[in-house]
Amino acid sequence: MKTTINAFKTGWKGLALTIRHLFSKNTKRKVMPVSSDNYFKQMEGTNTIQYPKQQLPVPEVGRYQLEVEIDDCIVCDLCAKICPVDCIDIEQIKATELIGHTSDGSPKRIYAAKFDIDMAKCMYCGLCTIVCPTECIIMTNQYDRTVFELKDLNYEFSDMTPQDAAEKRLLLERQLAEKQAAKEAALKQKEGGA
């Protein structure tokens, strides 16, 4: 008997909640800053949204997908070093001369042979965006990049082909070999003259 009464009470609570949401007003959410007093009251009186026609408002301080402006990257590797889940993979090739300048005037002396971000691993902490000296890595307000394959969440930002990377490595090796040969010749000359 007690079990039956308890079952009816539980069923009535669930039904009352459903009925309350069924007849509540269905208002569209407005985009407003998080600092607004009414921001957290937006949930009151709303039913399920009809995504993608209706979307949740994106807060100004939201952290979502990472984007890299590779032309502004100086390949300092700070973002990969600070990443707590190692989702950023960078391969550097030192240039033999100055490549150019970023939009803020920083000199570029390193090529980015590989700059990959695995968004499946990313925990959206934003640490990589904070340490970037040229602010080339940012978090966009785009939160939905739905894909069918997990490998499609690995974003490649480097614009260097494998052939170009091999060519740049060869140039660097030649330059280092020439410097080493000049150093050895200077050392021999110094020993011979002494």
Secondary structure, 3 states (H helix, E strand, C coil): CHHHHHHHHHHHHHHHHHHHHHHCCCCCCCCCCCCCCCHHHCCCCCCCCCCCCCCCCCCCCCCCCEEECHHHCCCCCHHHHHCCCCCEEEEEEECCCCCEECCCCCEECEEEEEEEEECCCCCCCCHHHHHCCCCCEEECCCCCCCCCCHHHHEEECCCCCHHHHHHHHHHHHHHHHHHHHHHHHHHHHHHHHC
